[in-house]
Amino acid sequence: MPRAVRERQMMDAAVQTFGQRGYRAASMDEIAELAGVSKPLVYLYLNSKEELFTACIRREASALVEAVRAGVEPGEPADRQLWAGLRAFFTHAAENPDGWAVLHSQARTHGEPFAAEVAVMREEIVSFVTYLIGAAAREADCDSELADREVAGLAHALVGAAESLAAWGNGTPGVSAKETAATLMNFAWAGLENLMSGQRWAPSPRA
Amino acid sequence: MPRAVRERQMMDAAVQTFGQRGYRAASMDEIAELAGVSKPLVYLYLNSKEELFTACIRREASALVEAVRAGVEPGEPADRQLWAGLRAFFTHAAENPDGWAVLHSQARTHGEPFAAEVAVMREEIVSFVTYLIGAAAREADCDSELADREVAGLAHALVGAAESLAAWGNGTPGVSAKETAATLMNFAWAGLENLMSGQRWAPSPRA
């Protein structure tokens, strides 16, 4: 069997085990057995459980960022791009629940250096969303309305909302990726659109 | 000095140290020195660093939930209640950056049993927001439009967005709690309001 294929099998088994059993509970024995290889071979490939977990985080983070970027079609109107990006994100999280659990639940809850790996990926996604919202603002010709800082704030809000919804969707039977994406788009887009046309929320009169 | 006052000083010192230095790096020596008490006294009060950290999480979680609940005025229109709750949340997070760091960054990134403590608090806040959005939907008389599941999804989106924005706001010089609350309200409310009046987002035509 070619080395690349075997490595992929080990990584698949590792992501599944870390995602389903958690970083602490997962054992190298279990991962080797699931991959159908010997434990020494797993150690030969990556020196330690920590290195194997780090490799899983990197692979899953790249796959997620790649899926979002690939989902967006440049040249489309901004709301379509955002919609396509959200669809791609929720679809990827739903189709790769173990990978998502590695990133969202496991990597962030077991201290450094794992949390830092996920933070880098998150920053990359926030930057991309900041760019998309900024592009939408320019399309709507509202540069003067929406300061750079508010665009950054909105991007953080959208990313946080998407993370939270994906975790809820994966943990709730029968919720589809299309449904979570539509919920977030319904939630966010009308607000963004109003913001860009200069209509801001104001408190209603007191009862 | 009364026991309650001394305990409070120790807890304040512990939250400050855990929030600023992180759970791992924080030492009991440091906490005792900051509190102006001897290290044996800290251990007498709470048996271990782990128990002290758990007590900090519980205190800060209760304070946050209490601040949000106290901020909401029952009987007001739903958007005012949501606005008041968000203002209270962002104000509390901005005024207690160490407490917020303990909950959002430290407790969630150091495994169990700490992450479970924060998860309980988060569920409580999500339930409260679900209730507020449900009340808003009933006010808008749109029961048939907005299924329970979508209300739950929206609550998860709002809470995730708020967490992400609060972390961004605390880490970005010059961003006020009022500003983050307004950004989220602008982002979310118009969307929610349109949803409740039966106006859903639909993709714009392809370019």
Chai-1 contact restraints between the chains, C-beta under 6 A:
chainA,res_idxA,chainB,res_idxB,connection_type,confidence,min_distance_angstrom,max_distance_angstrom,comment,restraint_id
A,G75,B,A207,contact,1.0,0.0,6.0,A-B,restraint_1
A,E76,B,A207,contact,1.0,0.0,6.0,A-B,restraint_2
A,P77,B,S204,contact,1.0,0.0,6.0,A-B,restraint_3
A,P77,B,A207,contact,1.0,0.0,6.0,A-B,restraint_4
A,D79,B,S204,contact,1.0,0.0,6.0,A-B,restraint_5
A,R80,B,P203,contact,1.0,0.0,6.0,A-B,restraint_6
A,R80,B,S204,contact,1.0,0.0,6.0,A-B,restraint_7
A,W83,B,P203,contact,1.0,0.0,6.0,A-B,restraint_8
A,R108,B,T109,contact,1.0,0.0,6.0,A-B,restraint_9
A,T109,B,R108,contact,1.0,0.0,6.0,A-B,restraint_10
A,T109,B,T109,contact,1.0,0.0,6.0,A-B,restraint_11
A,T109,B,G111,contact,1.0,0.0,6.0,A-B,restraint_12
A,T109,B,A115,contact,1.0,0.0,6.0,A-B,restraint_13
A,H110,B,G111,contact,1.0,0.0,6.0,A-B,restraint_14
A,G111,B,T109,contact,1.0,0.0,6.0,A-B,restraint_15
A,G111,B,H110,contact,1.0,0.0,6.0,A-B,restraint_16
A,A115,B,T109,contact,1.0,0.0,6.0,A-B,restraint_17
A,E150,B,T183,contact,1.0,0.0,6.0,A-B,restraint_18
A,G153,B,T183,contact,1.0,0.0,6.0,A-B,restraint_19
A,L154,B,F187,contact,1.0,0.0,6.0,A-B,restraint_20
A,H156,B,S164,contact,1.0,0.0,6.0,A-B,restraint_21
A,H156,B,L165,contact,1.0,0.0,6.0,A-B,restraint_22
A,H156,B,W168,contact,1.0,0.0,6.0,A-B,restraint_23
A,A157,B,A161,contact,1.0,0.0,6.0,A-B,restraint_24
A,A157,B,L165,contact,1.0,0.0,6.0,A-B,restraint_25
A,A157,B,L184,contact,1.0,0.0,6.0,A-B,restraint_26
A,A157,B,F187,contact,1.0,0.0,6.0,A-B,restraint_27
A,V159,B,S164,contact,1.0,0.0,6.0,A-B,restraint_28
A,G160,B,G160,contact,1.0,0.0,6.0,A-B,restraint_29
A,G160,B,A161,contact,1.0,0.0,6.0,A-B,restraint_30
A,G160,B,E163,contact,1.0,0.0,6.0,A-B,restraint_31
A,G160,B,S164,contact,1.0,0.0,6.0,A-B,restraint_32
A,A161,B,A157,contact,1.0,0.0,6.0,A-B,restraint_33
A,A161,B,G160,contact,1.0,0.0,6.0,A-B,restraint_34
A,A161,B,A161,contact,1.0,0.0,6.0,A-B,restraint_35
A,E163,B,G160,contact,1.0,0.0,6.0,A-B,restraint_36
A,S164,B,H156,contact,1.0,0.0,6.0,A-B,restraint_37
A,S164,B,V159,contact,1.0,0.0,6.0,A-B,restraint_38
A,S164,B,G160,contact,1.0,0.0,6.0,A-B,restraint_39
A,L165,B,H156,contact,1.0,0.0,6.0,A-B,restraint_40
A,L165,B,A157,contact,1.0,0.0,6.0,A-B,restraint_41
A,W168,B,H156,contact,1.0,0.0,6.0,A-B,restraint_42
A,T183,B,E150,contact,1.0,0.0,6.0,A-B,restraint_43
A,T183,B,G153,contact,1.0,0.0,6.0,A-B,restraint_44
A,L184,B,A157,contact,1.0,0.0,6.0,A-B,restraint_45
A,M185,B,W201,contact,1.0,0.0,6.0,A-B,restraint_46
A,N186,B,L195,contact,1.0,0.0,6.0,A-B,restraint_47
A,N186,B,R200,contact,1.0,0.0,6.0,A-B,restraint_48
A,N186,B,W201,contact,1.0,0.0,6.0,A-B,restraint_49
A,F187,B,L154,contact,1.0,0.0,6.0,A-B,restraint_50
A,F187,B,A157,contact,1.0,0.0,6.0,A-B,restraint_51
A,F187,B,G191,contact,1.0,0.0,6.0,A-B,restraint_52
A,A188,B,G191,contact,1.0,0.0,6.0,A-B,restraint_53
A,W189,B,W201,contact,1.0,0.0,6.0,A-B,restraint_54
A,A190,B,A190,contact,1.0,0.0,6.0,A-B,restraint_55
A,A190,B,G191,contact,1.0,0.0,6.0,A-B,restraint_56
A,A190,B,N194,contact,1.0,0.0,6.0,A-B,restraint_57
A,G191,B,F187,contact,1.0,0.0,6.0,A-B,restraint_58
A,G191,B,A188,contact,1.0,0.0,6.0,A-B,restraint_59
A,G191,B,A190,contact,1.0,0.0,6.0,A-B,restraint_60
A,G191,B,G191,contact,1.0,0.0,6.0,A-B,restraint_61
A,N194,B,A190,contact,1.0,0.0,6.0,A-B,restraint_62
A,L195,B,N186,contact,1.0,0.0,6.0,A-B,restraint_63
A,R200,B,N186,contact,1.0,0.0,6.0,A-B,restraint_64
A,W201,B,M185,contact,1.0,0.0,6.0,A-B,restraint_65
A,W201,B,N186,contact,1.0,0.0,6.0,A-B,restraint_66
A,W201,B,W189,contact,1.0,0.0,6.0,A-B,restraint_67
A,P203,B,R80,contact,1.0,0.0,6.0,A-B,restraint_68
A,P203,B,W83,contact,1.0,0.0,6.0,A-B,restraint_69
A,S204,B,P77,contact,1.0,0.0,6.0,A-B,restraint_70
A,S204,B,D79,contact,1.0,0.0,6.0,A-B,restraint_71
A,S204,B,R80,contact,1.0,0.0,6.0,A-B,restraint_72
A,A207,B,G75,contact,1.0,0.0,6.0,A-B,restraint_73
A,A207,B,E76,contact,1.0,0.0,6.0,A-B,restraint_74
A,A207,B,P77,contact,1.0,0.0,6.0,A-B,restraint_75
